[in-house]
């Protein structure tokens, strides 16, 4: 995007830097490492083809208490200087920051909502 004085728009170049391939891979790796350290199960990442969304993680927790504990720690996790915003409670909690969703489910809710089937239509990344 070009500003009125024909110089590249600063936001435009910052956005390009934030969403460069290397930054995306680093964000995905950091977030996946965090989720693994929290002992979540069946962690899956899906690339999502949208201009405002980079991707989505779907994870299974062992209990509602486990979900609550992970969600509390996710509040302090940052992506591109953005804090995670947490929504939901109980057996399904969603976190969002920097273009990434994290869905935390109990196994029963994950099986019921079959969110993986929706995301399977996108490119699943095995890392």
The 8 nearest C-alpha neighbors of each residue, nearest first, counted from 0:
[[1, 8, 7, 11, 2, 6, 12, 10],
 [2, 0, 7, 5, 8, 6, 3, 4],
 [1, 3, 5, 8, 4, 6, 7, 0],
 [4, 2, 5, 1, 6, 8, 7, 0],
 [3, 5, 2, 6, 1, 7, 8, 0],
 [6, 4, 2, 3, 1, 7, 8, 0],
 [7, 5, 4, 2, 1, 8, 3, 9],
 [8, 6, 1, 0, 2, 9, 5, 12],
 [7, 9, 11, 2, 1, 10, 0, 6],
 [10, 8, 12, 11, 7, 13, 6, 14],
 [11, 9, 13, 12, 8, 14, 15, 7],
 [10, 12, 14, 8, 9, 13, 0, 15],
 [11, 13, 15, 9, 14, 10, 16, 8],
 [14, 12, 10, 16, 15, 11, 17, 9],
 [13, 15, 17, 11, 16, 12, 10, 18],
 [14, 16, 12, 18, 13, 17, 19, 11],
 [17, 15, 13, 19, 14, 18, 12, 22],
 [18, 16, 14, 15, 19, 13, 22, 79],
 [19, 17, 15, 16, 23, 22, 14, 20],
 [18, 20, 16, 22, 21, 17, 15, 23],
 [19, 21, 23, 22, 24, 18, 25, 17],
 [20, 22, 24, 23, 19, 25, 18, 26],
 [23, 21, 25, 19, 24, 20, 26, 18],
 [24, 22, 26, 20, 25, 21, 18, 27],
 [23, 25, 27, 21, 26, 22, 28, 20],
 [24, 26, 22, 28, 23, 27, 29, 21],
 [27, 25, 23, 29, 24, 28, 22, 30],
 [26, 28, 24, 30, 25, 29, 31, 23],
 [27, 29, 25, 31, 26, 30, 32, 24],
 [30, 28, 32, 26, 31, 27, 25, 33],
 [29, 31, 33, 27, 32, 28, 26, 34],
 [30, 32, 34, 28, 33, 29, 27, 35],
 [33, 31, 35, 29, 30, 34, 28, 36],
 [32, 34, 30, 36, 31, 35, 29, 37],
 [33, 35, 31, 37, 36, 32, 39, 30],
 [34, 36, 32, 38, 37, 33, 39, 31],
 [37, 35, 33, 38, 34, 32, 39, 31],
 [36, 38, 34, 35, 39, 33, 69, 32],
 [39, 37, 35, 36, 40, 34, 60, 61],
 [40, 38, 60, 37, 59, 35, 34, 58],
 [39, 41, 59, 42, 58, 60, 38, 35],
 [40, 42, 58, 59, 43, 39, 57, 60],
 [43, 41, 58, 40, 57, 39, 56, 44],
 [44, 42, 57, 56, 41, 58, 45, 125],
 [43, 45, 56, 55, 124, 123, 57, 46],
 [44, 46, 123, 55, 54, 124, 122, 47],
 [47, 45, 54, 122, 123, 121, 53, 48],
 [46, 48, 54, 53, 49, 121, 45, 52],
 [47, 49, 46, 50, 121, 53, 52, 54],
 [50, 48, 52, 51, 47, 53, 54, 46],
 [49, 51, 52, 48, 53, 47, 98, 18],
 [52, 50, 49, 98, 53, 48, 97, 99],
 [53, 51, 98, 49, 50, 54, 99, 47],
 [54, 52, 98, 99, 47, 46, 51, 49],
 [55, 53, 46, 47, 99, 45, 52, 100],
 [54, 56, 100, 45, 99, 44, 101, 57],
 [55, 57, 44, 101, 43, 102, 100, 45],
 [56, 58, 102, 43, 42, 101, 103, 55],
 [59, 57, 42, 103, 41, 40, 102, 39],
 [58, 60, 104, 40, 105, 39, 106, 103],
 [61, 59, 39, 105, 62, 66, 104, 65],
 [60, 62, 65, 105, 59, 63, 39, 106],
 [63, 61, 65, 64, 60, 105, 66, 90],
 [62, 64, 66, 65, 89, 90, 67, 105],
 [63, 65, 67, 62, 66, 68, 61, 89],
 [64, 66, 62, 68, 63, 67, 60, 61],
 [67, 65, 63, 69, 64, 68, 60, 70],
 [66, 68, 64, 70, 65, 69, 71, 63],
 [67, 69, 71, 65, 70, 66, 64, 72],
 [68, 70, 72, 66, 71, 67, 73, 65],
 [71, 69, 73, 67, 72, 68, 66, 74],
 [70, 72, 68, 69, 73, 74, 67, 75],
 [71, 73, 69, 74, 70, 75, 68, 76],
 [72, 74, 70, 76, 75, 71, 69, 83],
 [75, 73, 83, 72, 71, 76, 82, 70],
 [74, 76, 73, 72, 77, 82, 83, 71],
 [77, 75, 73, 74, 82, 83, 78, 72],
 [78, 76, 82, 81, 80, 83, 75, 79],
 [77, 79, 81, 80, 97, 96, 26, 82],
 [78, 80, 81, 97, 77, 17, 26, 96],
 [79, 81, 78, 77, 82, 97, 96, 76],
 [82, 80, 78, 77, 79, 96, 97, 83],
 [83, 81, 77, 96, 76, 84, 74, 75],
 [82, 84, 96, 74, 95, 94, 76, 73],
 [83, 85, 95, 94, 82, 96, 74, 86],
 [84, 86, 94, 93, 83, 95, 70, 87],
 [87, 85, 93, 92, 94, 84, 88, 95],
 [88, 86, 92, 93, 91, 85, 89, 90],
 [89, 87, 92, 91, 90, 86, 67, 63],
 [88, 90, 63, 91, 92, 87, 66, 67],
 [89, 91, 105, 104, 63, 108, 88, 92],
 [92, 90, 104, 103, 89, 88, 87, 93],
 [91, 93, 87, 103, 88, 86, 102, 104],
 [94, 92, 102, 86, 101, 85, 87, 103],
 [93, 95, 85, 101, 84, 100, 83, 86],
 [96, 94, 100, 84, 83, 99, 101, 85],
 [97, 95, 83, 99, 98, 81, 82, 78],
 [96, 98, 78, 99, 81, 79, 95, 80],
 [97, 99, 52, 53, 96, 51, 54, 100],
 [100, 98, 54, 96, 55, 95, 53, 97],
 [101, 99, 95, 55, 94, 56, 102, 54],
 [100, 102, 56, 94, 93, 55, 57, 95],
 [103, 101, 93, 57, 92, 56, 58, 104],
 [102, 104, 58, 92, 91, 59, 93, 66],
 [105, 103, 91, 59, 90, 109, 60, 108],
 [104, 106, 60, 90, 108, 59, 107, 62],
 [107, 105, 109, 108, 59, 110, 104, 60],
 [106, 108, 110, 105, 109, 111, 104, 90],
 [109, 107, 111, 110, 105, 106, 104, 112],
 [110, 108, 106, 111, 112, 104, 107, 113],
 [109, 111, 107, 113, 108, 112, 106, 114],
 [110, 112, 108, 109, 113, 107, 106, 114],
 [111, 113, 114, 109, 110, 108, 115, 107],
 [114, 112, 115, 110, 116, 111, 109, 117],
 [113, 115, 117, 116, 112, 118, 109, 57],
 [114, 116, 118, 113, 117, 119, 57, 109],
 [115, 117, 119, 114, 118, 113, 120, 112],
 [118, 116, 114, 115, 119, 120, 113, 121],
 [117, 119, 115, 120, 121, 116, 45, 114],
 [120, 118, 116, 121, 117, 115, 123, 122],
 [121, 119, 118, 117, 122, 116, 123, 115],
 [122, 120, 119, 118, 47, 123, 46, 45],
 [121, 123, 46, 45, 124, 120, 119, 47],
 [124, 122, 45, 46, 121, 44, 119, 125],
 [123, 125, 45, 44, 126, 122, 46, 43],
 [124, 126, 123, 44, 43, 45, 122, 42],
 [125, 124, 28, 44, 31, 43, 27, 123]]
